[in-house]
Amino acid sequence: MTDRPLDVLCLGEAMVEFNQRKGEADPLYLQGFGGDTSNACIAAARQGARAGYMTALGVDAFGDMIVDLWRREGVDTTHVRRDASAHTGIYFVTHGPDGHAFSYMRAGSAASRFGPEAVTRDAVASAKILHVSGISQAISPQACDAVFAAIAHAKAAGTMVSYDTNLRLKLWPLDRAKATLAAATAKADVVLPSIDDAATMIGSDDPDTVADHYLGLHTKIVAVKLGAAGVLVATRYARERIPPMKVEAIDATGAGDTFAGAFLARLAAGDDPFAAGRWANAAAALATTGWGAVAPMPTKAQVAAALGV
């Protein structure tokens, strides 16, 4: 779609979402879109970044819907393959006393068959930032290897690597997840763990301890996502606890992904990590004020207005 280098290139799985309306008497579902790195890619694009996605989709109506979404959002689809032998993944979101829960139909999806041979080396090398996640690696062995291949291409080219832990134990055993995420985060320049993931992965829910752990792996920037408590942004030289922005939250489905995309967009634009963190913290809060992962993501102008800048 564009011959300009990308600010942010994301790799992973995009899915069609069906999100249950909380509090409705009948089980009505709103159709939307999801997939953590796809969400982050769209969030980055809405913040003004040149963002692109790398994956495979089925040759089906759901795949067409996702491509149309990316094109509407200005996301580069040059490196999206269509696989006629596999389907596009879908998932359902339900809401209960313990928050939102996810049910997936993704086994054998086109994205899960996207292996290291499909990674476009030149696209990775020309981007400012490569963004991948634990979910990107959990969906299949091929997808896991594709992420490691993309990271290797990025490191060779000097492209910044961003990694969101996004631990989903329904997708793989804990021991395998721990080993894979440890290997990937050790190669990342930016690590974006949630405090819940960190409690499982490294045995601590203290934000400073989590930041110290990842900085000890030679990561340059850590943003520990604290949910309703805000975020801790840390480098080897400084750290800042950013308080939450108060909003009327409805659905937090895509908040963490919105944070990731907005954070990377601001880093690519030249912000320091703390300014990027304040911006992304506001974007994530605004993303909870509507239903679904993508629809309520704010634009750059909406974040600026919320911050009064």
N, C-alpha and C positions, 0 to 999 in steps of 0.2 A: 504493500500500500504506500510505502514511502521509501525514498532512497536516502533519507537522512539517518544517521546513527541513532539507535534507541537510547533513551535514558535508562529505561528499566525493561529487561526481558525476563518474563516469567515462564516457568516450565512446570507442568503438572497435569491435573485433570479438571476439566470443566464439566459441570453437571446441570441438569434441569431440576429445579426445586419445586416441591409442593409443600407449602407452609400452612399448617392448621391455624385457623383463626381462634385465638384463645378466648374462652368465654362464650363461644357460640353454642347454641343448643344442638345444632346439627354439625356433623364433621365436615365443614366446608374448608377447602384448601385454596390458597392463592398460588397461582403458578408464578414462579420466579426462576432465578438462576443461582448457582453456587459453585463450589470448588474453591478451596482456600486461595490458591495462587491466582486463579482467574479473578476472584473477588479483589485481591490485592492489585492486580493489573488494572482493573477498571477504576479502582480507587485512585491509583496513581494517575491515570489518564484524566480523571475529573479534577485533579489538582494541577493539571497543566503539563504533566510529563509526557514525553513521547514514549509510549508503552507498547510492547508487543508480546504475543503469546506463542509458545511452542508446545504442541501436543498433537494427538490424533483424535478425531471424532468419527462416529459412524456415519454412513451414508443413509441418514434417516431424518425424520422431521425434527427430532430433538436437536440433532447436530446442526441442521439448518437454522433453527431458532438461536442457537448459541453464536453461530457465525454472524447472523444478523445483529445480535446484541453487540458483539465486539465492534462491528462496523459502525453502528450507531454511536458507540462510545468513543470512536476514534482509535481503537486498539488495532495495531498492525497484525494481520492474519497471514502474512507471507509464509510463516513456518508452521502452519496448521495443516496436517495431513487428514485426508478422509479415507477411512478403511471400510470397504464394502463388506468385509467378512466379520465385522464386530459392531456392537451397538454403542450408542452414547449413554453414559451413566445418568441415572436419576436418583433422587432421594426425597424423603419425606421428613418434615419437622413437626413434632407434636409438643405440646406444652402441658406441664403438670406442676404439682407442688414443689418439685425439686428443680424447676427450670425447664429448658428446652432439651428434647431428645431427638436423635437422628436415626433414621432407618434407611439403609442404602440398597440399591440394586445396581451394583457396579462390577460384579464378578465377570471377567472376560470382556470388559469394555475396551473400546478402541484405545483409550489412553493407557490402559493397563498393558497393552501390547506394544507400546511405544518404547523401544529399546535404545541402547547406546548408539547403534548404527544410524538411527534416525536423527540424532542431535546434529544440528547444523553448526559446525565449528566457527565459520566466519560470522554468523549472527551473534554467537556468544562473545567472540573476540571483539566485535565492534560496539557492543553495548557498554554503557557506563556501569550498570549494575545487573547481575544475574540474581534472580530471586527464586528459591526453591523451598521445599518444606518436608517435614516428616511424613505428611500424607502423600506427597509426591513420590516418596520412596516406599511407602507401606502397601500400595495397591497391588504390587507384583514384583517379582525378582527383576524382570526386564526394566520396569520403571525405576526401580532402585538403582540399577546399573546406569540407566540413562542420566539420572541426577549426578552420580559420581563422575560420569564422562563429561557432563556439562561443567561441573566444578573444575575438573582438570583442565579443560579448555580455557576456562575463565582465568585460572591461576597462571597459566602459561602466557596469556595475553595481557595480564594486568587489569582484567575486569574485576570490579568489586563483587564479592559473593555475599549475598544475604540469605540467612537460613532461619525459618520459623519452625520451631520444634513441633508444634501442632500434633501432640501425641494422641493417637486413636487406637486403644488397645483392642477394639473389635477387629482391627485389621491385621494385627500381628502379635506374636507373643512378646511379653515384656523384655525378656532377655535379648531377643533379636532387636527389638526397638532400641534398647539401651546401647547395644553395640553399634548399631547403624548410626544413631543420632550422635553418639560420641565421636565417631569417625568423621561425620559430616561437619559438626560444629567446630571441630578442631581445624578445619580448612576454611572456615567462614571468616569474613571481615566484620560482618554485622550479624549478631544473633538476637532473635526476638522470641524469647521464651515467655510463656505464661507462668504465673506463680503456681498454678495447679500442676502443670507439666513438670516444673522444677521439683516440686515436692515428691513426685513419683520417680523422676529420673535421677536426682542427686540427693534426695532425702532431706531437703531443707525447704521451708517456706518463708525464710527470712530473705527479703529482697537483696540486701547487701551481700549476704552469703552467696546467693545465686549469681549476682553480678561478678563477685570475686572468682567464682568457679569458672565462668566462661572467659573472663579476662585472663585467667591463668592458662587458658588454652591458646593464648596469643591472638584472641579476638580483639579487634580494635574498638568496637562499639557494641554495647549490650543495652537493650531496652527491655526491662522486665515488666510485662503487662500484668497489672494488678486488678484488672476488672473494674469494679465500681470504686476502687481505691486509687485509681490513676495509674501512673507508670513511674518507674525508676530508670533514668538514663545514665549510663556510666561509661567512662573511658578509663584508660590507664592513669589519667591525670586529674580527673574531676568526676563528680557525679551530682545529679539533681533529682530530687523527688518531686514530681509534678502532680499536684492534687487533681482530683476529678473535676470536670465541668458539670455543674448541676443541670440536668434536663429531666423532662418527663419521659422516662424510658418505657418503651413498649416491647421491644424485641431485640435482644442482643446478638442475634444469629451471626451477623457479619462484622461485629465491632472490632474484633482482633485483626481481621483481614483488612478492614478499612484503615486501622492504625498502621499496619505494615505498608500498605500502598502509599498512604499519605507521607509516612516517615521517609520512605525511599525517594518519593518525588521531591521532597524538600532537600534531602541530601544531594540529589542529582542537580538541583537548582543552585547549590552552593551554601545552603544553611549549615551551621555547625550542628552537632548532634542534639544539643539542648534546645535550640530554636526549633529544629525539626520535631523533637519530641513534644514540645508545647503545641505545635500546629497539629500533629497527628493525634494527640490526646483530645483536642477539641473535635477533630473530624470523627474520631471513634465515638465520642459521646453523641454527636448529632446523628450518627448512623443508627443509634438505638431508638430513635423517635418515630420509626415507621416499621412496617412489616417486611420481613424477608432480608436476604443478604445484600442485594444489589440496589433495589429501588430507593431505599432511604439514604444511600451514600451521598454526602454533601458535595457540592461543587467547591472550587477554590473561592469563589465570591462568598458563598455561604459560610465557609470557615473564617474568612477574613472578617465578615460582619460579626460573627459570634465572638471573635477575639477583639473586635474594635480596632482593627488595623486597616 
